[in-house]
Amino acid sequence: MVDRGVAKRNRAGSRESLQTWRWAPVALCFLFLLGSASCRNSSAAEREQGLPSGSAGAGTAHDAIVIRFSDPGNSGVLAYAKRNGILEKELAKVNAKIEWVPAAGAFSANFEAMNSGAINASGGAISPIIGALSHHLDFKIFAIGDPSDAREAGIVSPAGSPLKKVEDLVGKRVAVNWAAHGDYLLLKALANHGISADKVSRVPIQPPDAAAAFATGKIDAWSTFGVFFETAIKNGANVIAYESQLDSDDVTVSAANAALLAKNPTAFQVLLKVEQDLSREAREHPERFQNLFTDKGPTAVSGDRLAISIRETQVTPTQRVPTAADKQRVANVAKIFFDNKSIDRAIGVDEIVFDIDAAAQAKAAK
C-alpha cells in the first residue's frame, strides 16, 4: 500500500500557487490618478510575471513578456537554440524575451522555482503538468509530440537484484516522483500486466534523492527517466521495463504558465516554430546537437553513451499544437492518476491544454 503519510508530506511540499500576471503600467497609474500605492502594486505585478517595468501596454502589437525557461542542458534542440541565440533573436520580433534558468532534471522537482516565478515555462511530459495543476500551479501544455522509440525511461532494479520483470514488483517498494513521469510509468506497467497499484508500495521521492536511495538499497526498484535512468543503467541496474514497451501516453510536451500563454500566445508560436525547425535538422544531423557547451565533465557524453544519444536524437519527435488525438492522450494520463489517487480530483483536458493558435487568432481579431 502507498505510504499515505509520506505521500501527503511529499505533495504538501509542492503545494503552491503560481503567480498570476497583472500588467497595469506605472505610467497609467499616474495618468488615471490611482495613487502611489496602486503604482507600487503595478510595478510588483510586473516583476512577478517577468515583464520589464512599465513595458506593458506600450502600443506594440504583442504584449511584452519574458519567458523564463528551464535550462535545456548540454544537448538537444533547445540547447542548440540557446548556444546560438536563435530564440533571443526571433522572440524579439514579437516583443518577447527568453531567459534560461538553471533547473533540476525533472519538471516536478522545480515547483519551488515555478512558485516563485523564477521559471514560467518548461519542457516535460504530460504527467507532471497534471501533477502541477493538482498542486495549484497553473501551467498548461501548448505543444506535444508523438511517442518515441528512444529508450530513455523505464523501471529499474539494482544490480544483482532478483527483480527482473514487472510481476516481481508485487509487495516491493518502488521509488517514483509522485504525480509525474516516474509515477505514471509504474502505474502504466502495472495496468498492462493486470496488477492493481495497491499491490506495490509507491515511495514518493524526487529523482535526485531517489538516486541515493536506489544506490544504497533503501528501495527495491525505481521508475525514472532521463539522466537518472541512464546513470542507473550505466552502473549496472536491471531494466524491468522500458517506457517504449509500455504503450505510454505520457509523451514529451512543452508547457508554460497559463496567464503568460494568454498574454502573448504569438511568442509561444515562435518558440514552437524554432523547436520544429531545429528538430528536423537534428534528425538529419544529430551529431550537431551533442555536447553543445562542454565535451567534458558530468554533463558531457562520449563513447557508447554519445552514440546512444545521437541515435535518440534521430528519433526524438517534433512537437505540435495539440490535436484531438493528443488531447485523448492527456485525458488517459489524467484518468490513470485520478483512478490511483495520485491526484485528488479529476482534471479535464481543457484545464490542461492551451491552444496557442486559437489564442493568437483571437488576440489579432481584437
Number of C-alpha atoms within 10 A of each C-alpha: 13 16 12 12 9 14 17 11 12 17 19 11 12 20 18 20 17 26 18 14 19 20 25 20 23 21 14 14 19 13 9 8 11 12 11 12 9 16 19 13 17 22 20 14 20 22 17 18 25 22 22 16 16 18 19 20 15 11 8 11 12 21 22 25 25 20 28 22 21 25 20 20 19 21 22 24 26 23 20 23 18 20 13 12 12 14 21 16 13 17 22 13 12 20 19 23 21 21 18 18 18 16 18 15 20 26 22 23 19 18 22 17 17 27 19 15 19 23 26 29 28 27 21 23 23 28 28 24 31 32 26 26 20 21 21 15 22 24 29 27 31 26 26 28 19 16 17 16 14 18 17 19 22 25 27 29 27 23 15 10 13 11 20 17 14 18 14 12 21 17 13 17 19 27 30 26 26 24 27 28 29 29 24 28 27 27 22 23 24 21 14 12 10 10 17 12 20 14 14 20 20 28 25 24 21 21 27 14 10 24 19 12 17 21 15 10 12 13 21 20 28 33 30 32 23 14 15 20 23 17 13 22 16 10 11 13 22 20 23 20 20 21 26 15 11 16 12 17 22 26 21 20 24 24 25 25 26 24 18 24 27 18 19 23 27 24 30 26 21 17 22 21 15 18 21 17 12 19 24 16 15 22 20 12 13 20 19 16 23 24 20 19 15 13 13 10 7 7 13 17 19 13 7 9 13 15 14 16 20 21 15 18 23 19 16 21 21 19 20 19 19 21 12 8 9 19 17 14 19 28 20 15 23 27 18 17 25 15 13 15 14 22 22 13 13 15 19 14 18 13 14 23 24 24 19 23 14 11 17 20 12 11 15 11 7 5
